[in-house]
Amino acid sequence: MPKQTFFNLPDQKQAVLLQAAMNEFSRVPLHDASIANIIHEANVARGSFYQYFKDKEDVFYYLLETHAKQSQESLLLYLRKYDYDLFKAIPNMFTWMLEKFHERTNRDFFKQAFLHMNVKVEQTFSFRLRKEELQREYKRLIKGIDKTPLNYDTLEELHHIIELVFSITMHNVVHSFARDLTIEQANHRFNMQLSLLKRGIFKREHV
């Protein structure tokens, strides 16, 4: 997280610095990014940068976390819209994520982040790991989800069903960048996998 001195800056100065960082992380992956380029574009001194952020990783993960929180909020909105039917909400959220991540101003940033993904990047966008940080929202999700069509026996199994759906969702977002898919192609692939998950892999007589 940024230091408090960053949040004390006027909104416009915050935006300029974050945009400069976004531009640098869109140009190259995190490990190749240059603080010198960021501060040059933002027109701030190197010393000032370190008053705001610990290092380049700090500002990178702050940007990523900001987008991850927006995705979490989008999920909650779609769940409410579709009366907590997970399999109606998730496809709409997936399309929203594709459209957001593939916007011209975002595409290169997310492409660099996802195609050079490490454990921390994955954790930032992992709803399974984020639920410890967002317990109230996650409990609300568990409580509200329409469980009628779901085949599970225990609460633990329900958690795993949700994690499977979220894992498939993020895998397909990353895959859309790796294969340079159109939104239509990515949606087709994602919806096919969701359909297979709902149907089950084995025929009844073989379960």
Stockholm file with secondary structure:
# STOCKHOLM 1.0

chainA/1-207         MPKQTFFNLPDQKQAVLLQAAMNEFSRVPLHDASIANIIHEANVARGSFYQYFKDKEDVFYYLLETHAKQSQESLLLYLRKYDYDLFKAIPNMFTWMLEKFHERTNRDFFKQAFLHMNVKVEQTFSFRLRKEELQREYKRLIKGIDKTPLNYDTLEELHHIIELVFSITMHNVVHSFARDLTIEQANHRFNMQLSLLKRGIFKREHV
#=GR chainA/1-207 SS CCCHHHHTSCHHHHHHHHHHHHHHHHHSCGGGCCHHHHHHHHTCCHHHHHHHCSSHHHHHHHHHHHHHHHHHHHHHHHHHHTTTCHHHHHHHHHHHHHHHHTSHHHHHHHHHHHHTCCHHHHHHTCHHHHTTTTHHHHHHHHHHSCCTTCCCSSHHHHHHHHHHHHHHHHHHHHHHHHTTCCHHHHHHHHHHHHHHHHHCSSCGGGC
#=GC SS_cons         CCCHHHHTSCHHHHHHHHHHHHHHHHHSCGGGCCHHHHHHHHTCCHHHHHHHCSSHHHHHHHHHHHHHHHHHHHHHHHHHHTTTCHHHHHHHHHHHHHHHHTSHHHHHHHHHHHHTCCHHHHHHTCHHHHTTTTHHHHHHHHHHSCCTTCCCSSHHHHHHHHHHHHHHHHHHHHHHHHTTCCHHHHHHHHHHHHHHHHHCSSCGGGC
//
